Amino acid sequence: MGDITTVDFGTAAERQRAKLADSLEAIAGHIRRGELQFEPRGFVLLLQSEQNPAQFEVLNVGIPTTTDLERAAIAIRTRTHQRI
């Protein structure tokens, strides 16, 4: 029994954050290698709260105008409806 080590894998929230960060690293690799249909100039990152699923955090990087953000919102709605 002396060879047993207690390992702390973190809380569920910490594990979820790590999983999301790993996914973003993979996406960044695709962008860096140019493995995209179009050349991106910016992105909108939408994070949904675990505690309150109706709550979102938005990070806008490189999207210059409100019109472009509105077009992004339309694209999100369109893609979401296509998957259902």
Residue pairs with C-beta under 8 A, 6 or more apart in sequence:
9 15
10 18
13 50
16 50
20 47
24 45
30 36
31 40
40 62
41 62
42 60
42 61
42 62
42 63
42 64
42 68
43 61
43 62
43 63
44 58
44 59
44 60
44 61
44 63
44 69
44 72
45 58
45 59
45 60
45 61
46 56
46 57
46 58
46 76
47 56
47 57
47 58
47 59
48 55
48 56
49 55
49 56
49 57
60 69
63 69
63 72
